[in-house]
Amino acid sequence: MRTRRDVLELGICALAAAAVACNRLPSTSIPEGAIVVPLSELPEGVHVMRMRESEPLDLLRQGSEVIARSLFCTHMGCIVRWDGETNGFKCPCHGGAYDAGGLPLTGPPPSPLWRLPVTMEGERVIVAPRPSASPKSST
């Protein structure tokens, strides 16, 4: 026959097992191909480059928002770079230039830099894969 102590011990074990199981479950599901960046690695107002597989990304923290863009030029796929002097992105291959919001200014780029979906989860920034639709611009 089980005593109250046995029942209490079983209950405590069950609660401990449930707590461990809950802590292992992610609070949100991370899309396949997404990258997770600690918010502490994104200083306010600084363009930070990260790689997702072979795609270079530009991450910019502005207050409570993080903006993520693909750094592939929309003309021929060269890698553009942030240029602080002109406050925009420049493509070294064919002279293309984009403004700070990723909109084409000069040269052959036909469309804005791809803007990627970003989710903030506590101290984590989750950058989802590029959608298959058209690029989205704006700052």
N, C-alpha and C positions, 0 to 999 in steps of 0.2 A: 504494500500500500504506500502511496506517495504522501510525503509530508508537505506541509506548507513551504518548508525550506526548499524541497525538490522543485516544487512548482515555481517558486520565486527564481531559483537558479535557471530553470528552463526559460522563463520569461526574459530574464536578463540576457541570456545567450541569444535568444531570438531577436531582441532589440538591438544587440550589438551586431549581429549578422545583417539585419536590415539597414543599420546605419552604414556599415561597410559597403553594402551593395549600392545604396543610394549615392554614396560619395564616388563611386566608380562610373556612374552614369553621367554623361555630359549634360549640362543644363540646356544646351541647344545642339541641334545636329549641325555638324560642319559639312558643307557641301563637298563633294568629291572634287579635287583639284584646287580647293581653297587653301590659302595660307593664313596662319595665325601669327600675329606680331604683338608682342607686349607693348602696351601703351607707353611704358617707360622708355622704349627705344625710339619714340617719335617726339622729339622736342618741338615745342610750339613754333610754327612758322619756318621750319627747316625741311627742305626737300630731301627725303631719304629714299635711297634705291634699295629694292629687294628683288629677288628672283623667285619666280614661280616656274619651276621646271626650267625651260629655256626662254621664258618671257620676262624681260626686265620691267619692273613696275616703279612708278614714282608715287610715294606716299607723302602727304602733306597734312599736318595737324593744324587746324584753325579753330581754336577754342575747343568746343566739345565735339567738333566734327572732324573726320578724317576723310580726305579725298584721295582716291587711288586712280591712277591712269596707267595704261600700257605705254611703254616708251618706244613701241614700234611705230615708225613713221607710216602714215596712211598712204604714202606714195609708193614706196618700194620695200618697206619693212626694215629700213635701216634703224639703228638705235639712236633716238634723239637724246639730248642732254639738256638739263636745266642750265640757263645762263643768267646769273644774277645781275650782270651788267645791263642786259636788255629786259630783264624781268619776263623772260619767256623761254620757250624750248627751241633748240636749234638742231637741225639735221645736218650732219657733216658730209653727207653724200651728194646731195643735189641742191643745196642752198635753201632748203625749206625752213620756214620759221613759223612758230606758233606763239600765241600770246599766253599769258599766265593761266588762262582758263582752258588752254588746249585748242583754241580755234586757229585755223591757218591764217597767217598774215601775208607771207610772200612765198614764192617758189611753187613747186608742183604739187604739194599735198592737196588732195581733192576733198578731204573731210577732216573733222577734228580728231584729236587723239581719243582713243577709247577710254571712257570713264567706266570704272568697275564698281559693282555693288559692294558696299562696306557695311558691316554690322558691328556695333560696339557691344561687348558683353563684359561688363565690369572693367577689368584692367587688360582685356584682350581686344584686339582689333582683328576681325575676320574679313579677309578680302576674298570674295567669291570669284569664280572663273568669269571670264568675259562672256557676256551673252552673245548669242548668234545674230541678234538684231543689229541695227545700225549704231554707230557711235553716239554717245551723249556728251555734249559739252556743257560748259558753264563753270563758274568758280564756286 
